[in-house]
Amino acid sequence: MIALFKTMQIIISVVLVLLILIQTKNAGLSSGLKNSFTAYRSLRGVEKAVFVLTAVLGVLLVANSFLLIKLS
């Protein structure tokens, strides 16, 4: 059982890092093209899905960490 949670921890961590890197890359490109113009805009489409998935995986990572601490 612990081996399953440890494997899940690794998979969630890797996917979370990749999602964060994708968001950072997109933000850097869009801010570079807009120069210093900063206006609020809502997230749409794939950008919103990546944002929500990042938040969900962050919560799952923390919950899985607590489970691993409890089980060991």
Order of alpha helices (4+ residues) and beta strands (2+ residues): alpha-alpha
